[in-house]
Amino acid sequence: MRRPRRPMFLARAPYRRRRLRDAARLLPVVGMLLLLLPLLWAPEAKVSLRSADVVYFFLVWGVLIAVAAVFAPGLRAGEGSDEEED
């Protein structure tokens, strides 16, 4: 007896939860790249922090916290439901 075939496309809710989890996994990598970006700005070989660099660090840090706060409710809402639908 044949098992019923799975639909070719996923429902919207599980698909969006998976993409949100993927984005949350990439957030630390993007954050590290953004925090290392001022090292590329240095024109000379020695690296010295200027006040603009410190302000940039705090802005990036704040934006990363805000993005993580936006992602958090969506990650919490779909905690166990994906395994049932897989």
C-alpha positions in Angstrom: 0.0 0.0 0.0 1.4 3.4 -1.0 1.8 6.1 1.5 0.1 9.4 0.7 2.4 11.8 -1.1 3.5 15.0 0.6 2.4 18.2 -0.9 5.0 19.8 -3.1 4.9 23.1 -1.4 4.9 23.9 2.3 2.2 25.8 4.1 3.0 29.5 4.6 3.3 29.4 8.4 5.9 26.6 8.7 7.8 28.1 5.7 8.0 31.5 7.4 9.1 30.0 10.7 11.9 28.1 9.0 13.1 31.3 7.2 12.9 33.2 10.4 15.0 30.6 12.1 17.5 30.8 9.2 17.7 34.5 9.6 18.2 34.2 13.3 21.1 31.8 12.7 22.7 34.3 10.3 22.3 37.2 12.7 25.5 36.6 14.7 27.5 36.2 11.5 26.2 39.4 10.0 26.8 41.1 13.4 30.4 40.0 13.5 31.0 41.2 9.9 29.4 44.6 10.8 31.5 44.9 13.9 34.7 44.1 12.0 34.0 46.6 9.3 35.8 49.5 11.0 39.0 47.6 10.8 38.8 47.9 7.0 38.3 51.6 7.3 41.7 52.2 8.9 43.9 53.8 6.2 47.2 52.9 7.9 48.5 49.6 9.2 48.0 50.4 12.9 44.5 50.2 14.1 43.2 53.0 16.4 39.7 53.5 17.5 38.2 56.9 16.8 35.1 58.3 18.5 33.1 57.6 15.3 34.1 54.0 15.5 32.9 53.7 19.1 29.6 55.3 18.1 29.4 52.8 15.2 30.0 49.9 17.5 27.2 51.0 19.8 24.8 51.6 16.9 25.5 48.2 15.4 25.1 46.6 18.9 21.7 48.4 19.4 20.5 47.4 15.9 21.5 43.7 16.5 19.6 43.8 19.8 16.5 45.3 18.1 16.5 42.8 15.3 16.9 39.9 17.8 13.9 41.3 19.7 11.9 41.4 16.5 12.8 37.8 15.7 12.1 36.4 19.2 8.3 36.3 19.3 8.2 34.5 15.9 10.8 32.0 17.1 9.0 31.3 20.4 5.5 30.9 18.7 6.6 28.1 16.4 8.7 26.2 18.9 7.2 22.7 18.7 4.8 22.8 15.8 7.3 22.2 13.0 8.2 18.7 14.1 4.5 17.6 13.9 4.2 18.9 10.3 7.4 17.4 9.0 
